[in-house]
Amino acid sequence: MKYKHFDEIQPNHNTNFTMLYFAACRSLCKLEAAIRRTNGGKLTFRQAWLLRRIQHKLSQMAASWKNNSIKRYKTP
């Protein structure tokens, strides 16, 4: 899978961050369920660690977005 560099991504005014965050979380849950189905209901340590890492990064992105949106709309 090839990923775009952050600087190459063009702004999109048709989406909002909250919608994208929950969509990513749903996809992550479906991925975990698919992995569990193939492994007989269990995750390896590495698989669980990687899924937790992705979830943590999503949480960090949400926190960063909230910090930026608070600063942006703060009245003096």
N, C-alpha and C positions, 0 to 999 in steps of 0.2 A: 504494500500500500504506500503510495507516495503522498506526502503531506506538503501543503504550501507553506512557504515561509511566512511568518507573521506580517512582515512588511508588504507582502504581495497580496494580501487580502483586502479587497475593496470594501468600503463601508456599505451597509445594507440598511436602509431605513424602513424596511417592511417587517422587521423582526424586533422583538425586545428580549432583553437578557433573561428575564424571568421565565419566559416560554422556552428559551433555549436550554436553560439550566435544567428544568424539569424533563424536557425531552432527552437530554443527555443522561439523566438519572434513570429514566425508564429504559433506555437502551442498555445501560450498564446492568440493570436488573435482569433484562432478557438475556444478555450475554452470560451472566452468572448462572442463570437457570439452564442455558444450553450447555455450558461447561459441566454443570452438575449432572445433567442427563447423560452425557458421554462418559463421565467418570463414576457412574453408579451412585450418585448423590453426594459425592465428596469432592472437595477441592484440594489440590496439593498446596503445600505451604507457599510455594512460589506464585501459584495462581491467585490464592487469597491475598497475598501481599501486593501483587500488581493491581488487583481490583480495588483494594483499600487505597492504594497510592493514587489511582485515577480519581476515586471519590474525594480524597483529600485535596487533590489539585482543583477539582470542581468547586469545593468549598472555599479554597483560597481565592479562586477567580471571583466567586460571588462576594466574598468579603472585600476584595479589591474594588469591585464594581460599586458596592455600597459606599465605600469610602469616597470614591470619586464622585458619585452622584450626590452625596451629602455636601461635599465641598462645593460642588458646582451650583447647587440650589440654595446654599446658605445665604441668608440675608444679613447684611452688616448691622 
